[in-house]
Amino acid sequence: MRRHALLLCAVLLLSKTSGAALSASGIGTTGAEFLQLGAGARALALGEAYSALADDASALYWNPAGLARIPQGYLYATFMHAPYVASSYYDYAAVAQNLRSYGTVGASFQYFTMGAVNQTDWEGNDQGTITPYDMAATVGYAREFNGFLFGIAGKYVNSKIVGSARTEAMDAGALSPAFFSDRLRLALVVQNLGGRLRYDQVGADLPRIVKAGGAWRFNKDWTAAADLGLPSDNSPYAALGIERNWQFLRTLAFAGRVGFNSRTVGGLDGLTGVSMGAGFSGSSLALDYAFLPMGSLGVTHRVSLSYKFQTWAERTAPSAAAQASVQYSTQTSLPPPARLNCEDYNGVTVCIDPDQRKHINISYEPGDQEQPQAGPQPQIPAPLPQPAIEADKAPASQQALPDSIVEPQAPIPASPAPTP
């Protein structure tokens, strides 16, 4: 039933697009084209096939539902600077915070400028220079419901040439649970709904688009993704990408990526439509690069930096099993090992190993002289009860004598004093 509802929403949204939708004749009929420039070098190197892979702060651009894949208690941030054609450039920044049981929130900022442009009047007289620009500020929220991830985002768009045009729009997305032993994940996204830029008497819709995508994880090293896009200002297009990871150390990895996007094929002379890139990632930082040929216009390079860190440790109460297995005696003077993160829950101290990221078993007893090793502790059986000894069978030395046969001791007379 839920799948049918999602498909119905997609059909209704497509029915509201302009008459130029889903055809090449619609090229140039929308405004704020900078909204289609992408975000994050990893996604661009994969040919923009990222709606089902999005799992960082840039998910706010590709699929808001992907924000819910950020680990609990973590903050992610993504920054990208991209020199574009001539003197133009494009900047993108996003941040997202997982609020544990409250879902995930995110915010992003996009800015595109053509640089300084000479301004003239109707007669060709010089009027100085102007700096046209486009910007968009977006906030979003995502949460999990019954294994499905849902996200929504609202954006404010401002476009300035000589005067300014402003509008609002929204994005929405969904991600399926992982199927086939966490190998397949499906996605559905709608972007730039509502909103219309108006310059004096001339108006332009935003570039609306519906995307359906999927990602298949062959193993921990190989991942492939595909998107089908249905834009309001162009023909349908397909995006494909594949990624290969190499793990060098426990926290250091290298990735190689290639992609293809049919949206730009044939639009310019020369090589278009393909992309490639690479990336390095550590425990907290990731640096990604994308190489994007643009035919006769040359090539563009995208570099993005992503950062993640844990803003607070997991402090949820332990389960009954954890309370039973992780015990700590407060009567002993021995502290837990320094490498453990321990919290007190109603008199029970629960420790988490930060390296293994799981609860461990600790048992301290009063009088211990050294720290025990972390891990399951042997259970010492309680001593067996000893049988009571009957009084008549006790040794003679332990038998009590009756009061009647106990003779009182006679006082010893004092010795007479010596005669002088």
C-alpha positions in Angstrom: 0.0 0.0 0.0 2.8 2.4 0.9 4.5 1.7 -2.5 1.4 2.5 -4.4 1.0 5.8 -2.4 4.5 6.8 -3.3 4.0 6.1 -7.0 0.7 8.0 -7.0 2.5 11.1 -5.5 5.1 10.9 -8.2 2.4 10.8 -10.9 0.5 13.8 -9.4 3.7 15.8 -9.2 4.6 15.1 -12.8 1.2 16.1 -13.9 1.8 19.6 -12.5 4.9 20.3 -14.5 4.9 22.7 -17.4 3.9 21.9 -20.9 7.5 21.7 -21.9 8.2 18.9 -19.4 10.0 15.8 -20.4 11.2 17.2 -23.7 14.3 18.9 -25.0 12.2 21.9 -26.1 12.0 22.9 -22.4 15.7 23.7 -22.2 16.1 27.3 -20.9 12.5 27.7 -19.9 13.2 27.6 -16.1 15.1 29.9 -13.8 17.7 29.4 -11.1 19.6 26.8 -13.1 22.3 26.9 -10.5 20.1 24.6 -8.4 21.2 21.8 -10.8 24.9 22.2 -10.3 25.1 19.4 -7.7 26.8 19.2 -4.3 29.8 17.2 -3.1 32.6 15.9 -5.3 31.8 12.2 -4.5 28.3 12.5 -6.0 29.4 14.4 -9.0 32.2 11.9 -9.8 29.5 9.2 -9.7 27.5 11.0 -12.5 25.0 12.3 -10.0 23.6 8.8 -9.3 23.4 9.6 -5.6 19.7 9.6 -4.6 20.0 6.1 -3.0 23.6 6.5 -1.7 23.2 9.9 0.1 24.3 9.4 3.7 26.1 12.6 4.6 25.3 16.4 4.9 25.0 16.7 1.1 22.0 14.4 1.3 20.0 17.6 1.9 20.6 18.4 -1.8 20.3 14.9 -3.3 17.7 13.2 -1.1 16.6 14.7 2.2 15.7 11.2 3.5 19.4 10.3 3.4 20.0 12.6 6.4 18.4 9.9 8.6 21.4 7.6 7.7 23.8 9.8 9.7 24.8 7.9 12.9 23.2 8.8 16.2 24.8 11.6 18.1 27.0 12.7 15.1 27.3 16.0 13.2 28.3 15.9 9.5 29.5 18.9 7.5 30.3 19.2 3.8 32.1 22.1 2.0 32.7 22.5 -1.7 34.3 25.2 -3.9 34.0 24.9 -7.7 35.6 27.3 -10.2 33.2 27.2 -13.2 33.3 28.6 -16.7 35.2 31.9 -17.2 35.2 33.9 -14.0 32.2 32.2 -12.5 32.3 30.0 -9.4 30.0 27.9 -7.3 30.1 27.3 -3.5 28.1 24.8 -1.4 28.1 24.2 2.4 25.9 21.9 4.4 25.7 20.7 8.0 23.5 18.0 9.5 23.0 16.8 13.1 21.4 13.5 14.2 19.2 14.1 17.2 18.9 10.4 18.1 15.2 9.6 18.7 14.1 13.0 17.4 15.4 12.5 13.9 18.0 14.4 11.9 18.1 18.1 11.0 20.2 19.8 8.3 20.9 23.2 6.7 22.7 24.2 3.5 23.7 27.2 1.5 24.4 27.5 -2.2 25.9 30.5 -4.0 26.7 31.0 -7.7 28.1 34.1 -9.3 29.2 35.1 -12.9 31.7 37.6 -11.6 31.7 41.3 -12.6 29.7 42.1 -15.8 29.8 45.4 -17.6 26.4 47.2 -17.6 25.2 49.5 -20.4 22.1 51.4 -21.2 19.8 51.1 -24.3 22.2 53.3 -26.2 25.3 51.3 -25.3 26.6 53.8 -22.8 28.8 52.3 -20.1 27.0 52.1 -16.7 29.7 50.5 -14.7 29.7 46.9 -13.6 27.3 44.6 -11.8 27.8 41.2 -10.1 24.8 39.0 -10.7 24.4 36.1 -8.3 22.1 33.3 -7.3 21.7 31.9 -3.8 19.6 29.3 -2.0 19.3 28.6 1.7 17.8 25.2 2.7 16.7 23.6 5.9 15.5 20.0 6.2 14.4 17.2 8.5 14.5 13.4 8.2 13.3 10.5 10.2 12.8 6.7 10.1 9.3 5.1 10.1 9.0 1.3 10.1 12.3 0.8 8.3 11.6 3.5 5.7 13.4 6.8 5.7 11.5 10.0 4.9 12.8 13.6 4.5 11.5 17.0 3.6 13.3 20.3 3.0 12.3 23.9 2.4 14.4 26.4 0.5 14.6 30.1 0.0 15.9 31.2 -3.5 17.2 34.6 -4.4 18.3 35.6 -7.9 19.8 39.0 -8.6 20.7 40.5 -12.0 20.0 44.2 -11.8 16.9 43.7 -9.6 16.2 40.7 -7.4 13.6 37.9 -7.7 12.8 35.7 -4.7 10.7 32.6 -4.1 10.3 29.5 -1.9 10.3 25.9 -2.8 10.5 22.4 -1.2 12.1 19.0 -1.7 10.9 15.6 -0.5 12.5 12.2 -0.6 12.1 8.6 0.6 14.5 5.7 1.0 13.5 2.0 1.3 15.0 -0.4 3.9 18.0 -2.4 2.7 17.0 -5.5 0.9 19.0 -8.7 0.1 21.2 -8.8 3.1 21.9 -5.0 3.1 22.8 -5.0 -0.6 19.9 -3.1 -2.3 18.3 0.3 -1.4 15.7 2.2 -3.5 15.0 6.0 -3.5 12.4 8.4 -4.7 12.9 12.2 -4.8 11.1 15.3 -5.9 12.9 18.7 -6.0 12.1 22.3 -6.4 8.3 22.0 -6.0 6.4 25.3 -6.0 8.1 28.6 -6.3 8.4 31.0 -9.3 10.9 33.7 -9.9 9.6 36.9 -11.2 11.7 39.7 -12.7 9.5 42.7 -13.2 6.9 41.3 -15.6 8.8 38.2 -16.6 8.5 35.0 -14.6 10.2 31.6 -14.6 9.5 28.4 -12.8 12.2 26.6 -10.9 13.7 23.4 -12.5 11.4 20.8 -11.0 12.5 17.2 -11.2 11.4 13.7 -10.1 14.1 11.0 -9.6 13.9 7.3 -8.9 17.1 5.6 -8.0 18.8 2.5 -6.6 22.1 1.4 -5.1 23.6 -2.1 -5.1 26.4 -3.0 -2.8 28.3 -6.0 -4.3 30.5 -6.3 -1.2 32.3 -3.9 1.2 34.6 -2.7 -1.7 32.3 -2.4 -4.7 29.1 -0.3 -5.0 27.0 0.7 -8.1 24.2 3.2 -8.3 21.7 4.4 -10.9 19.2 7.2 -11.2 16.4 8.0 -13.7 15.6 11.7 -13.8 12.4 13.3 -15.1 13.0 17.0 -15.3 10.5 19.8 -16.2 13.0 21.5 -18.6 14.6 18.7 -20.4 14.3 15.1 -21.7 14.4 12.2 -19.3 18.0 11.2 -18.5 19.9 8.3 -16.8 22.8 8.6 -14.4 25.1 5.7 -13.6 28.1 5.4 -11.2 30.4 2.8 -9.7 32.7 3.1 -6.8 35.7 1.0 -5.6 37.1 1.3 -2.1 40.5 0.2 -0.8 41.0 0.0 3.0 44.6 0.6 3.9 44.5 1.0 7.7 41.8 0.7 10.2 40.6 4.2 9.6 42.2 5.2 6.3 40.6 4.4 2.9 41.0 5.4 -0.7 38.1 5.3 -3.3 38.1 5.5 -7.1 34.9 6.5 -9.0 33.5 6.8 -12.5 30.1 8.0 -13.7 28.0 8.7 -16.7 25.1 11.2 -17.1 23.1 11.3 -20.3 21.7 14.8 -19.6 24.7 16.6 -21.1 25.5 14.2 -23.9 25.4 15.9 -27.3 24.8 19.4 -25.9 28.4 20.5 -26.6 31.2 19.5 -28.9 33.8 17.2 -27.4 33.7 14.9 -24.5 30.7 15.3 -22.3 28.5 13.1 -20.0 31.3 11.2 -18.3 32.9 11.9 -14.9 35.5 10.5 -12.7 37.1 11.1 -9.4 38.8 9.9 -6.2 38.7 10.4 -2.5 40.6 9.8 0.7 38.7 9.3 4.0 39.9 8.9 7.6 38.2 8.6 10.9 36.9 12.2 10.9 37.8 13.8 7.5 37.1 13.0 3.9 38.6 14.8 0.8 37.0 14.1 -2.5 37.8 15.2 -6.1 35.7 15.1 -9.3 36.8 15.7 -12.9 34.0 16.8 -15.2 34.7 17.3 -19.0 32.4 20.0 -20.6 33.3 19.5 -24.2 34.3 22.7 -26.0 34.0 24.7 -22.8 36.9 22.8 -21.2 36.8 20.9 -17.9 35.7 21.7 -14.4 37.2 20.4 -11.2 35.2 19.9 -8.0 36.9 19.5 -4.6 34.9 19.0 -1.4 35.8 18.4 2.2 33.6 16.5 4.6 33.9 16.4 8.3 32.2 14.3 11.0 32.5 14.1 14.7 30.5 12.8 17.7 28.7 15.6 19.5 27.6 13.5 22.4 28.1 9.8 23.4 25.2 7.4 23.4 23.6 7.6 26.9 20.6 5.4 26.5 19.8 3.1 29.4 21.1 -0.4 29.0 18.9 -3.4 28.3 18.0 -5.8 31.0 20.6 -8.3 29.6 23.3 -5.6 29.8 22.3 -4.8 33.4 22.6 -8.4 34.3 25.9 -9.0 32.5 27.7 -5.8 33.3 28.0 -5.4 37.0 30.3 -3.2 39.1 30.7 -3.3 42.9 30.8 0.2 44.3 32.2 -1.2 47.6 35.6 -1.7 46.0 38.3 1.0 45.7 39.4 -0.3 42.3 38.2 2.0 39.4 37.2 0.6 36.0 40.0 0.6 33.4 40.7 4.1 32.1 40.0 3.2 28.5 36.3 2.4 29.2 33.4 4.9 29.1 31.3 4.1 32.2 28.0 5.5 33.3 25.9 4.9 36.4 22.3 3.9 35.9 20.4 3.6 39.2 23.3 2.0 41.0 24.5 -0.2 38.1 27.7 1.0 36.3 27.6 0.1 32.6 30.8 0.4 30.7 31.3 0.6 26.9 34.5 -0.3 25.1 35.1 2.7 22.7 37.3 0.5 20.5 34.9 -2.3 20.0 31.7 -0.1 20.4 29.9 -2.6 22.5 29.1 -3.4 26.2 31.7 -5.5 28.0 31.5 -7.6 31.1 33.2 -6.3 34.2 33.1 -7.9 37.7 34.9 -6.3 40.7 34.8 -7.8 44.1 35.7 -6.1 47.4 39.3 -6.9 48.4 40.6 -7.3 44.9 44.2 -6.4 44.7 44.5 -5.9 40.9 42.3 -5.0 38.0 40.7 -8.0 36.3 40.7 -8.2 32.6 37.7 -7.1 30.7 35.5 -9.9 29.5 33.3 -12.6 30.9 34.2 -13.4 34.5 33.9 -16.9 36.0 31.1 -17.3 38.4 32.3 -18.6 41.8 29.7 -21.0 43.2 28.3 -20.3 46.6 29.7 -22.5 49.4 27.6 -25.5 50.2 25.7 -25.4 53.5 27.5 -27.3 56.3 25.5 -29.8 58.4 24.8 -28.8 62.0 26.8 -30.7 64.6 24.8 -32.3 67.4 25.9 -31.4 70.9 26.3 -35.0 72.1 28.5 -35.8 69.1 30.8 -32.9 69.5 34.4 -33.4 70.8 34.8 -33.5 74.5 36.8 -30.2 74.3 33.8 -28.5 72.8 31.0 -30.0 75.0 29.5 -27.7 77.5 29.4 -29.0 81.1 26.2 -28.8 83.1 26.1 -26.0 85.7 25.4 -28.6 88.4 28.8 -30.3 88.1 30.8 -27.2 87.9 32.4 -26.7 91.3 33.2 -23.2 92.5 36.8 -22.4 93.0 37.8 -21.9 96.7 39.6 -18.7 97.4 43.3 -19.1 98.0 44.2 -17.8 101.5 46.7 -15.1 101.8 50.2 -16.1 103.1 50.8 -14.9 106.7 53.1 -12.0 107.0 56.7 -12.9 108.1 57.5 -12.5 111.8 60.1 -9.8 112.5 
